[in-house]
Amino acid sequence: MLRVLRMIGPYRALAAGVVSLNLASIVFSLFSLTMVIPFLGILFGTQPIVTERLPLSLSGDALSNNFYWLTSQVILDDAGQVSPSGKARALLYVCVFVVVMFFFKNLFRYLASFYQSRLKNAITRDLRNRLFSKVMHLHLDYHSDERKGDIISRCTTDAQEVEASVVSSLEVLFKEPVTILLFLGTMVVMSPGLTLFVLIVLPLTGLIIGRIGRSLKKTSMLVQGQMGTILSILDESLMGLRIIKAFNAIGWSERKFSRENQKLYHLQVRMSRRRELASPMSEFLGTIVMVTVMWYGGGLVLGGDGMQAATFIGYITIFSQLINPAKSFTTALYNIQKGMASADRIQQVLDTPEAIRQPIDPKPIKGFEREIEYRNVSFSYADGTPVLRDVNLTVRKGRTLAIVGQSGAGKTTLADLIPRFYDPTEGHVLIDGIDIRDYDILDLRNLLGIVTQDALLFNDTVYNNIAFGLEDVKQEDVERAARIANAHDFISQMEMGYQTPIGDMGNKLSGGQRQRLSIARAVLHNPPILVLDEATSALDTESERLVQEALYNLMQHRTSIVIAHRLSTIQYADEIIVMQDGRIIERGNHLGLVAHNGMYKKLYEMQAFV
């Protein structure tokens, strides 16, 4: 619960305002109820008329006496006698007074809810922002191990549960306990003996209800985890809808979703049973306590043990108002248990260490001057699987390096070390003689333009996808980048030109069009270093020709690292390295490697034959 309360820290002033308004509402509620007691006593003749006013003080006797005196003045006529018209007038005054008190009670209650809404939504907003920022900064290994749907679930449903828990925490700590204490304090003043009896009976209900709620946190954790599974299946199914239809796997997908949805159903039913049991159970137990108090207190009145009927009626009225805060307290405890489960899941993400860390005193880098060097570089995944083994390589400025090899040889991982998507397990990657781990990460990545095999576009306009990550980009600059990428012609033919939405992941475009947009994006950023990861391998011949031409335009006067599947596209490279099992087994230019009669020649001849 402390973890949830810490989220309120930045909004202490707002939280204090909510608490103060709730307290004001409680005070007006209590005052409106206690007002009835002296009136009933005088009205029905059980309380003597008070004709003398005591000096004003905060003592209970003085306040009670003076209130009785004020009520008596209303009831008495000019001759100092109790008259029916005086009683009627007093009844009217008391009714108006109670209405006014309840008006202020509900006014402050509304204002508390108004500002409470701002508080809880602000906390949820900040929590989602923190989660999104954390997820964006976490290393790629984390995203490989975690389900996307589970991450989405933590950012949405879990954050929503924490919102409810924050409100419940305020109620549990500040509102309901204060209400209960004030009402109990008033009851003690009215009848210490009867209140002692209440204090013996009431905690028993709390023990019973608390016993029911112990497993709620565990069940809630299971529900949120299963919700993450459902969202993952939904995301995968929407992304792979074409394949699902092509392989007639709709029924299989439906059965898989239905199985997981049934598990979620059972978990939610279990959780709902426990949660929904709180209110009726507390109401039933509260009724038992109420009847018990009426029986015991009624006996005191009938036995003439010092408790007046009017006082007992007022006591019962106040005690009845104690039931709702007790029920709310119980419900709030249930919400906190649920919220704590969600807070734990969120905290697991926030506490995940960032494998790629910004250096404490980063060195700025604004340009690329000489060379990129891999010095004794090895890399293994978290499970210990080796990917790169003792790689030594230098790429000089303005030159093109091509990397070839079979799948799993480590080609992409070698390129991913430069933007620090991963850091080497051993060795160093240096730019201009300085380890890239010493550079500011943002400055480092500003030097790079990356074009991958899968053109990653966003559900936005053509213009915004090309200008992605940049502010205040001129239309002519975007068009110039598109021309260099051989994209301007097909963009101009679209219905809204550069303002045309391209759909989710650019699904309204062909593969070649998507790739040329991603190249235009790289052109606009104008990076000195390019990383091209099999940028043409998934294209047809015509699209490949257009994209390859765009790539040639992009690579002019830049240092390029090209991961190639089709060897015909990298014969121009200044140096070609062949990788196998994480090692460089051959290096040279195209003609030299063909003459060497090694792995490169075998790969080249296989593709030439095909």
C-alpha positions as CSV (number, residue, x, y, z in Angstrom):
1,M,0.0,0.0,0.0
2,L,2.9,2.3,0.6
3,R,4.0,1.8,-3.0
4,V,0.5,3.0,-4.1
5,L,0.6,6.0,-1.7
6,R,4.0,7.1,-3.0
7,M,2.4,7.8,-6.3
8,I,0.4,10.6,-4.6
9,G,3.6,12.3,-3.6
10,P,3.8,14.8,-6.5
11,Y,0.1,15.8,-5.8
12,R,0.3,16.3,-2.0
13,A,-1.5,19.7,-2.1
14,L,-4.3,18.2,-4.2
15,A,-4.6,15.2,-2.0
16,A,-4.6,17.4,1.1
17,G,-7.5,19.4,-0.5
18,V,-9.4,16.2,-1.1
19,V,-8.9,15.1,2.5
20,S,-9.9,18.5,3.9
21,L,-13.1,18.6,1.8
22,N,-14.0,15.1,2.9
23,L,-13.5,16.1,6.5
24,A,-15.7,19.1,6.1
25,S,-18.4,16.9,4.6
26,I,-18.1,14.5,7.6
27,V,-18.4,17.3,10.2
28,F,-21.5,18.7,8.5
29,S,-23.0,15.2,8.4
30,L,-22.4,14.6,12.1
31,F,-23.6,18.0,13.1
32,S,-26.8,17.7,11.2
33,L,-27.6,14.4,13.0
34,T,-26.6,15.4,16.5
35,M,-28.8,18.5,16.1
36,V,-31.9,16.3,16.2
37,I,-31.3,14.9,19.7
38,P,-31.9,18.0,21.9
39,F,-34.9,18.9,19.8
40,L,-36.5,15.5,20.2
41,G,-35.8,15.6,24.0
42,I,-37.6,19.0,24.5
43,L,-40.2,18.4,21.9
44,F,-41.4,15.1,23.5
45,G,-40.9,16.3,27.1
46,T,-38.1,14.0,28.0
47,Q,-35.6,16.9,28.3
48,P,-36.4,19.8,30.7
49,I,-36.6,23.3,29.3
50,V,-33.2,25.2,29.8
51,T,-33.6,28.8,30.7
52,E,-30.0,29.8,31.6
53,R,-27.2,30.1,29.2
54,L,-23.7,29.0,30.3
55,P,-20.5,31.0,29.4
56,L,-19.3,30.0,25.9
57,S,-16.6,27.3,25.9
58,L,-15.6,24.1,24.0
59,S,-16.6,21.8,26.8
60,G,-19.3,19.2,26.0
61,D,-21.5,20.3,28.9
62,A,-21.4,24.0,27.9
63,L,-22.1,23.2,24.2
64,S,-25.0,20.8,25.1
65,N,-26.5,23.3,27.6
66,N,-26.4,26.2,25.3
67,F,-27.9,24.2,22.4
68,Y,-30.7,23.1,24.6
69,W,-31.2,26.8,25.7
70,L,-31.4,27.9,22.0
71,T,-33.9,25.2,21.3
72,S,-35.9,26.2,24.4
73,Q,-36.0,29.8,23.3
74,V,-37.7,28.8,20.1
75,I,-40.3,26.6,21.8
76,L,-41.2,29.0,24.6
77,D,-43.8,31.7,23.9
78,D,-43.7,35.3,25.1
79,A,-45.1,34.2,28.5
80,G,-42.2,31.6,28.9
81,Q,-44.6,28.6,28.4
82,V,-44.3,25.7,26.0
83,S,-46.9,26.1,23.3
84,P,-48.0,24.0,20.3
85,S,-47.1,26.9,18.0
86,G,-43.6,27.1,19.6
87,K,-43.1,23.4,19.0
88,A,-44.2,23.7,15.4
89,R,-41.9,26.7,14.9
90,A,-39.0,24.7,16.5
91,L,-39.7,21.8,14.2
92,L,-39.6,24.1,11.2
93,Y,-36.3,25.6,12.3
94,V,-34.7,22.2,13.0
95,C,-35.9,20.9,9.6
96,V,-34.4,23.9,7.8
97,F,-31.2,23.6,9.8
98,V,-30.9,19.9,8.9
99,V,-31.5,20.7,5.2
100,V,-28.8,23.4,5.3
101,M,-26.3,21.1,7.0
102,F,-27.0,18.3,4.5
103,F,-26.6,20.8,1.6
104,F,-23.1,21.8,2.8
105,K,-22.3,18.1,3.5
106,N,-23.1,17.2,-0.1
107,L,-21.5,20.3,-1.5
108,F,-18.2,19.4,0.1
109,R,-18.6,15.8,-0.8
110,Y,-19.1,16.8,-4.5
111,L,-16.0,19.1,-4.4
112,A,-14.0,16.3,-2.8
113,S,-15.1,14.0,-5.6
114,F,-14.3,16.7,-8.2
115,Y,-10.7,17.1,-7.1
116,Q,-10.3,13.4,-6.4
117,S,-11.1,12.8,-10.0
118,R,-8.3,15.1,-11.1
119,L,-6.0,13.4,-8.6
120,K,-6.6,9.8,-9.7
121,N,-6.5,10.6,-13.4
122,A,-3.3,12.6,-13.1
123,I,-1.6,9.7,-11.2
124,T,-2.8,7.3,-13.9
125,R,-1.6,9.6,-16.7
126,D,1.9,9.9,-15.1
127,L,2.0,6.1,-14.4
128,R,1.3,5.4,-18.1
129,N,3.9,7.9,-19.2
130,R,6.5,6.3,-16.9
131,L,5.6,2.9,-18.2
132,F,5.7,3.9,-21.8
133,S,9.1,5.7,-21.3
134,K,10.5,2.7,-19.5
135,V,9.3,0.3,-22.2
136,M,10.8,2.5,-24.9
137,H,14.2,2.5,-23.1
138,L,14.4,-1.2,-22.3
139,H,16.8,-3.3,-24.3
140,L,15.6,-5.5,-27.2
141,D,16.3,-8.7,-25.2
142,Y,13.5,-7.7,-22.8
143,H,11.0,-7.3,-25.7
144,S,12.1,-10.6,-27.1
145,D,11.3,-12.4,-23.9
146,E,8.1,-10.6,-23.0
147,R,4.7,-10.9,-24.7
148,K,3.6,-7.7,-26.3
149,G,0.0,-8.2,-25.1
150,D,1.2,-8.5,-21.5
151,I,3.1,-5.2,-21.8
152,I,-0.1,-3.5,-23.2
153,S,-2.1,-5.0,-20.4
154,R,0.2,-3.5,-17.8
155,C,-0.1,-0.1,-19.4
156,T,-3.9,-0.2,-19.6
157,T,-5.8,-2.5,-17.3
158,D,-3.2,-2.6,-14.6
159,A,-2.8,1.2,-14.6
160,Q,-6.6,1.4,-14.3
161,E,-6.6,-0.9,-11.3
162,V,-4.0,1.2,-9.6
163,E,-6.2,4.3,-10.2
164,A,-9.0,2.7,-8.2
165,S,-6.5,1.6,-5.6
166,V,-5.2,5.2,-5.2
167,V,-8.7,6.5,-4.4
168,S,-9.3,3.6,-2.1
169,S,-6.1,4.3,-0.3
170,L,-7.2,7.9,0.4
171,E,-10.5,6.6,1.7
172,V,-8.9,3.9,3.9
173,L,-6.3,6.3,5.4
174,F,-8.1,9.6,5.6
175,K,-11.8,9.5,4.9
176,E,-13.5,6.4,6.4
177,P,-11.3,6.1,9.5
178,V,-11.9,9.7,10.4
179,T,-15.6,9.3,9.8
180,I,-15.7,6.2,12.0
181,L,-13.6,7.9,14.7
182,L,-15.7,11.1,14.8
183,F,-19.0,9.1,14.9
184,L,-17.6,6.7,17.5
185,G,-16.4,9.7,19.6
186,T,-19.8,11.2,19.5
187,M,-21.3,7.9,20.5
188,V,-18.9,7.6,23.4
189,V,-20.0,11.0,24.7
190,M,-23.6,10.0,24.4
191,S,-23.3,6.5,26.0
192,P,-19.9,5.1,27.0
193,G,-21.3,1.8,28.1
194,L,-23.3,1.1,24.9
195,T,-20.3,2.2,22.8
196,L,-18.1,-0.2,24.6
197,F,-20.5,-2.9,23.7
198,V,-20.4,-1.8,20.0
199,L,-16.6,-1.8,20.1
200,I,-16.6,-5.4,21.2
201,V,-19.1,-6.6,18.6
202,L,-18.0,-4.5,15.5
203,P,-14.4,-5.8,15.1
204,L,-15.7,-9.4,14.8
205,T,-17.3,-8.4,11.5
206,G,-14.0,-6.9,10.3
207,L,-12.2,-10.2,11.0
208,I,-14.7,-12.2,9.1
209,I,-14.5,-9.9,6.1
210,G,-10.7,-9.6,6.2
211,R,-10.5,-13.4,6.0
212,I,-12.6,-13.4,2.8
213,G,-10.3,-10.9,1.1
214,R,-6.9,-12.5,1.7
215,S,-6.7,-14.4,-1.6
216,L,-8.0,-11.5,-3.7
217,K,-4.6,-10.1,-4.5
218,K,-3.3,-13.4,-5.8
219,T,-6.4,-14.0,-7.9
220,S,-6.2,-10.5,-9.3
221,M,-2.6,-11.1,-10.3
222,L,-3.6,-14.2,-12.2
223,V,-6.4,-12.3,-13.9
224,Q,-4.1,-9.5,-15.1
225,G,-1.6,-12.0,-16.4
226,Q,-4.3,-13.9,-18.3
227,M,-5.5,-10.6,-19.7
228,G,-2.0,-10.1,-21.1
229,T,-2.2,-13.5,-22.8
230,I,-5.5,-12.6,-24.4
231,L,-4.1,-9.3,-25.7
232,S,-1.0,-11.1,-27.1
233,I,-3.2,-13.6,-29.0
234,L,-5.4,-10.8,-30.3
235,D,-2.3,-8.8,-31.4
236,E,-0.7,-11.8,-33.1
237,S,-4.0,-12.8,-34.8
238,L,-4.6,-9.3,-36.3
239,M,-1.0,-9.1,-37.5
240,G,-1.1,-12.5,-39.0
241,L,-4.7,-12.4,-40.4
242,R,-3.5,-13.0,-44.0
243,I,-1.7,-16.2,-43.0
244,I,-4.5,-17.4,-40.8
245,K,-6.9,-17.1,-43.7
246,A,-4.5,-18.5,-46.2
247,F,-3.9,-21.7,-44.2
248,N,-7.6,-22.1,-43.3
249,A,-6.6,-21.6,-39.6
250,I,-9.5,-19.4,-38.5
251,G,-11.1,-22.3,-36.6
252,W,-7.8,-23.2,-35.0
253,S,-7.3,-19.5,-34.0
254,E,-10.8,-19.3,-32.6
255,R,-10.3,-22.4,-30.5
256,K,-7.0,-21.1,-29.1
257,F,-8.6,-17.8,-28.3
258,S,-11.6,-19.5,-26.8
259,R,-9.5,-21.7,-24.5
260,E,-7.6,-18.7,-23.1
261,N,-10.7,-16.6,-22.8
262,Q,-12.4,-19.5,-20.8
263,K,-9.4,-19.4,-18.4
264,L,-9.9,-15.7,-18.0
265,Y,-13.6,-16.2,-17.4
266,H,-13.0,-18.7,-14.6
267,L,-10.4,-16.4,-13.0
268,Q,-12.7,-13.3,-13.2
269,V,-15.6,-15.3,-11.7
270,R,-13.4,-16.3,-8.8
271,M,-12.2,-12.7,-8.3
272,S,-15.8,-11.3,-8.7
273,R,-17.1,-13.8,-6.1
274,R,-14.7,-12.5,-3.5
275,R,-15.1,-8.9,-4.4
276,E,-18.9,-8.9,-4.6
277,L,-19.2,-10.8,-1.4
278,A,-17.7,-7.8,0.5
279,S,-20.7,-5.5,0.3
280,P,-23.6,-7.9,1.1
281,M,-21.5,-9.6,3.8
282,S,-20.6,-6.3,5.5
283,E,-24.3,-5.1,5.2
284,F,-25.6,-8.4,6.7
285,L,-23.1,-8.3,9.5
286,G,-23.7,-4.6,10.0
287,T,-27.5,-5.4,10.3
288,I,-26.7,-8.0,13.0
289,V,-24.6,-5.5,14.9
290,M,-27.4,-2.9,14.5
291,V,-30.1,-5.2,15.8
292,T,-27.8,-6.3,18.7
293,V,-27.2,-2.7,19.6
294,M,-30.9,-1.9,19.4
295,W,-31.7,-4.8,21.7
296,Y,-29.0,-3.9,24.2
297,G,-29.6,-0.1,24.1
298,G,-33.3,-0.6,24.2
299,G,-32.9,-2.6,27.3
300,L,-30.9,0.3,28.9
301,V,-33.8,2.7,28.1
302,L,-36.5,0.4,29.3
303,G,-34.6,-0.5,32.4
304,G,-34.2,3.2,33.3
305,D,-30.4,2.9,33.4
306,G,-29.8,6.6,32.7
307,M,-30.2,6.7,28.9
308,Q,-33.1,8.8,27.6
309,A,-35.3,7.7,24.7
310,A,-34.3,10.8,22.6
311,T,-30.7,10.1,23.2
312,F,-31.1,6.5,22.2
313,I,-32.9,7.5,19.0
314,G,-30.1,9.9,18.2
315,Y,-27.5,7.2,19.1
316,I,-29.1,4.7,16.7
317,T,-29.3,7.4,14.0
318,I,-25.6,8.1,14.3
319,F,-24.7,4.4,14.5
320,S,-26.7,3.7,11.4
321,Q,-24.6,6.3,9.6
322,L,-21.5,4.4,10.8
323,I,-22.5,1.3,8.7
324,N,-21.8,3.0,5.3
325,P,-18.3,4.1,6.1
326,A,-17.6,0.6,7.5
327,K,-18.8,-0.9,4.3
328,S,-16.9,1.6,2.2
329,F,-13.8,0.8,4.3
330,T,-14.2,-2.9,3.5
331,T,-14.7,-2.3,-0.2
332,A,-11.7,0.0,-0.3
333,L,-9.6,-2.7,1.3
334,Y,-10.7,-5.1,-1.5
335,N,-9.8,-2.5,-4.2
336,I,-6.4,-1.9,-2.6
337,Q,-5.7,-5.7,-2.7
338,K,-6.5,-5.7,-6.4
339,G,-4.6,-2.5,-7.0
340,M,-1.5,-3.9,-5.1
341,A,-1.5,-6.9,-7.5
342,S,-1.5,-4.5,-10.5
343,A,1.0,-2.2,-8.8
344,D,3.4,-5.2,-8.4
345,R,3.1,-6.1,-12.1
346,I,3.7,-2.5,-13.1
347,Q,6.7,-2.2,-10.7
348,Q,8.2,-5.3,-12.3
349,V,8.5,-3.3,-15.5
350,L,9.7,-0.1,-13.8
351,D,12.3,-2.1,-11.8
352,T,13.7,-3.9,-14.8
353,P,17.3,-2.8,-15.1
354,E,18.2,-1.1,-18.4
355,A,21.0,-3.1,-20.0
356,I,21.9,-0.2,-22.3
357,R,22.8,2.6,-19.9
358,Q,23.6,6.2,-20.7
359,P,27.1,7.0,-19.4
360,I,27.3,9.1,-16.3
361,D,29.4,11.8,-18.0
362,P,28.7,11.2,-21.7
363,K,30.9,12.5,-24.4
364,P,29.1,14.4,-27.2
365,I,29.6,13.3,-30.8
366,K,28.3,15.6,-33.6
367,G,29.9,14.0,-36.6
368,F,31.8,11.0,-37.9
369,E,35.4,11.7,-38.8
370,R,37.5,8.6,-39.4
371,E,36.4,5.0,-38.8
372,I,34.3,2.4,-37.0
373,E,36.3,-0.3,-35.3
374,Y,35.2,-3.7,-33.8
375,R,38.0,-4.7,-31.4
376,N,37.9,-8.3,-30.1
377,V,34.1,-8.2,-30.0
378,S,32.1,-11.1,-28.7
379,F,28.4,-11.2,-27.9
380,S,26.1,-13.7,-26.2
381,Y,22.4,-13.6,-25.4
382,A,21.2,-13.6,-21.7
383,D,20.9,-17.4,-21.8
384,G,24.6,-17.7,-22.7
385,T,24.1,-18.6,-26.4
386,P,27.1,-17.2,-28.3
387,V,26.3,-15.1,-31.3
388,L,29.6,-13.2,-32.1
389,R,33.1,-14.6,-31.4
390,D,36.2,-12.4,-31.3
391,V,35.4,-10.2,-34.2
392,N,38.0,-7.6,-35.4
393,L,36.9,-5.2,-38.1
394,T,37.5,-1.7,-39.3
395,V,35.2,0.4,-41.5
396,R,36.7,3.6,-42.8
397,K,34.7,6.7,-43.5
398,G,33.2,6.9,-46.9
399,R,33.5,3.2,-47.6
400,T,30.9,0.5,-48.0
401,L,31.2,-2.8,-46.0
402,A,28.9,-5.7,-47.0
403,I,28.2,-8.6,-44.6
404,V,27.1,-11.9,-46.0
405,G,26.6,-15.4,-44.6
406,Q,24.0,-18.0,-43.7
407,S,21.0,-17.3,-41.4
408,G,22.1,-17.2,-37.8
409,A,25.7,-16.3,-38.6
410,G,25.5,-13.0,-36.6
411,K,25.2,-10.5,-39.4
412,T,22.4,-8.4,-37.9
413,T,23.7,-8.6,-34.4
414,L,27.1,-7.2,-35.7
415,A,25.2,-4.2,-37.1
416,D,23.0,-3.8,-34.1
417,L,26.0,-3.1,-31.9
418,I,26.6,0.2,-33.5
419,P,23.4,2.0,-32.4
420,R,23.7,0.1,-29.1
421,F,20.6,-2.0,-29.5
422,Y,22.9,-4.4,-27.7
423,D,26.3,-4.0,-26.0
424,P,29.2,-6.4,-26.6
425,T,29.6,-9.1,-23.9
426,E,33.4,-8.7,-24.5
427,G,35.5,-6.3,-26.5
428,H,34.8,-2.8,-27.7
429,V,33.0,-1.0,-30.6
430,L,34.7,2.3,-31.3
431,I,33.9,5.3,-33.4
432,D,36.8,7.7,-34.1
433,G,38.8,5.8,-31.5
434,I,36.4,6.2,-28.6
435,D,34.2,3.4,-27.2
436,I,30.6,4.1,-28.2
437,R,29.5,3.3,-24.6
438,D,31.2,6.6,-23.6
439,Y,29.1,8.6,-26.1
440,D,25.7,10.2,-25.4
441,I,23.2,7.6,-26.8
442,L,21.1,10.2,-28.6
443,D,24.1,11.8,-30.2
444,L,25.3,8.4,-31.3
445,R,22.0,7.4,-32.9
446,N,21.7,10.7,-34.7
447,L,24.7,9.6,-36.7
448,L,22.9,6.6,-38.0
449,G,20.3,5.9,-40.7
450,I,18.8,2.4,-40.6
451,V,16.8,0.7,-43.3
452,T,15.6,-2.9,-42.4
453,Q,14.1,-5.7,-44.4
454,D,10.7,-5.0,-42.9
455,A,9.9,-1.4,-43.6
456,L,8.5,-0.3,-40.2
457,L,6.0,2.5,-40.9
458,F,3.3,4.0,-38.7
459,N,-0.5,4.5,-39.1
460,D,-0.1,8.1,-40.2
461,T,0.3,10.1,-43.3
462,V,3.1,9.7,-45.9
463,Y,4.5,13.1,-44.8
464,N,4.6,12.2,-41.1
465,N,6.3,8.9,-41.8
466,I,9.0,10.5,-43.9
467,A,9.5,13.3,-41.3
468,F,9.3,10.8,-38.4
469,G,11.2,12.0,-35.3
470,L,11.9,15.5,-36.7
471,E,10.1,18.8,-35.9
472,D,9.1,21.6,-38.3
473,V,10.1,19.9,-41.5
474,K,9.5,21.8,-44.7
475,Q,7.3,20.2,-47.4
476,E,10.0,20.7,-50.0
477,D,12.6,18.9,-47.9
478,V,10.2,15.9,-47.6
479,E,9.6,15.9,-51.3
480,R,13.3,16.1,-52.1
481,A,14.0,13.1,-49.9
482,A,11.1,11.2,-51.6
483,R,12.6,12.0,-55.0
484,I,16.0,10.6,-54.0
485,A,14.2,7.5,-52.7
486,N,12.2,7.1,-56.0
487,A,9.0,7.6,-54.1
488,H,7.8,11.0,-55.2
489,D,6.0,9.7,-58.4
490,F,3.8,7.1,-56.6
491,I,3.1,9.5,-53.7
492,S,1.9,12.2,-56.1
493,Q,-0.5,9.8,-57.7
494,M,-2.2,9.1,-54.3
495,E,-5.5,10.7,-53.5
496,M,-4.2,13.2,-50.9
497,G,-0.6,13.2,-52.0
498,Y,1.8,13.5,-49.0
499,Q,-1.2,13.8,-46.6
500,T,-2.5,10.4,-47.5
501,P,-2.9,8.0,-44.5
502,I,-1.1,4.7,-45.2
503,G,-2.9,2.4,-42.8
504,D,-1.6,0.2,-40.0
505,M,2.1,-0.7,-40.6
506,G,1.6,0.9,-44.1
507,N,-0.7,-1.9,-45.3
508,K,-2.2,0.3,-48.0
509,L,1.1,0.3,-49.8
510,S,3.0,-2.4,-51.7
511,G,6.3,-3.8,-50.3
512,G,8.4,-1.7,-52.6
513,Q,6.5,1.5,-51.8
514,R,6.9,0.9,-48.1
515,Q,10.6,0.3,-48.5
516,R,11.1,3.5,-50.5
517,L,9.3,5.5,-47.9
518,S,11.6,4.1,-45.2
519,I,14.6,5.0,-47.5
520,A,13.1,8.6,-47.8
521,R,12.9,8.8,-44.1
522,A,16.6,7.9,-43.8
523,V,17.5,10.4,-46.6
524,L,15.7,13.2,-44.7
525,H,17.6,12.5,-41.5
526,N,20.9,12.8,-43.6
527,P,23.0,10.5,-41.4
528,P,26.8,10.0,-42.1
529,I,26.5,6.3,-41.4
530,L,24.0,3.9,-43.0
531,V,23.0,0.4,-41.9
532,L,21.1,-1.5,-44.5
533,D,19.7,-4.8,-43.3
534,E,18.7,-6.9,-46.3
535,A,16.7,-3.9,-47.5
536,T,15.8,-5.5,-50.9
537,S,15.5,-9.2,-50.0
538,A,11.7,-9.3,-49.8
539,L,10.9,-7.4,-53.1
540,D,10.0,-8.4,-56.6
541,T,12.4,-7.7,-59.4
542,E,10.9,-4.4,-60.5
543,S,10.6,-3.1,-56.9
544,E,14.1,-4.3,-56.2
545,R,15.4,-2.3,-59.1
546,L,13.7,0.9,-57.9
547,V,14.7,0.4,-54.3
548,Q,18.3,-0.5,-55.2
549,E,18.5,2.7,-57.2
550,A,17.2,4.6,-54.2
551,L,19.7,2.9,-52.0
552,Y,22.6,3.9,-54.4
553,N,21.3,7.5,-54.2
554,L,21.2,7.3,-50.4
555,M,24.7,5.8,-50.0
556,Q,26.4,8.6,-52.0
557,H,29.2,10.1,-49.8
558,R,28.2,8.1,-46.8
559,T,29.7,5.2,-44.8
560,S,27.6,2.2,-45.3
561,I,27.2,-1.2,-43.7
562,V,25.1,-3.5,-45.9
563,I,23.8,-6.8,-44.7
564,A,23.0,-8.7,-47.9
565,H,21.1,-11.8,-48.8
566,R,21.3,-11.2,-52.6
567,L,25.0,-11.1,-53.4
568,S,24.3,-9.4,-56.8
569,T,23.4,-6.2,-54.9
570,I,26.8,-5.9,-53.0
571,Q,29.4,-6.5,-55.7
572,Y,30.2,-2.8,-55.6
573,A,31.2,-2.9,-51.9
574,D,34.7,-1.8,-51.0
575,E,35.0,-4.8,-48.6
576,I,32.8,-7.9,-48.2
577,I,33.1,-10.1,-45.1
578,V,31.7,-13.6,-44.8
579,M,30.4,-14.7,-41.4
580,Q,29.8,-18.2,-40.1
581,D,29.0,-19.2,-36.5
582,G,29.7,-15.6,-35.3
583,R,33.2,-15.4,-36.8
584,I,34.6,-13.7,-39.9
585,I,35.9,-16.5,-42.1
586,E,36.5,-14.6,-45.3
587,R,37.1,-10.9,-46.3
588,G,37.9,-9.1,-49.5
589,N,36.2,-7.6,-52.5
590,H,33.9,-9.4,-54.8
591,L,36.5,-10.5,-57.4
592,G,39.0,-11.5,-54.8
593,L,36.5,-13.6,-52.9
594,V,35.3,-15.4,-56.0
595,A,38.9,-16.1,-56.9
596,H,39.5,-17.4,-53.4
597,N,37.1,-20.3,-54.1
598,G,35.7,-20.4,-50.6
599,M,32.3,-20.0,-48.9
600,Y,31.6,-16.7,-50.7
601,K,32.0,-18.3,-54.1
602,K,29.8,-21.2,-53.1
603,L,27.0,-18.8,-52.0
604,Y,27.5,-16.7,-55.1
605,E,27.3,-19.7,-57.5
606,M,24.2,-21.1,-55.7
607,Q,22.4,-17.8,-56.2
608,A,23.6,-17.5,-59.8
609,F,22.3,-21.0,-60.5
610,V,19.0,-20.1,-59.0
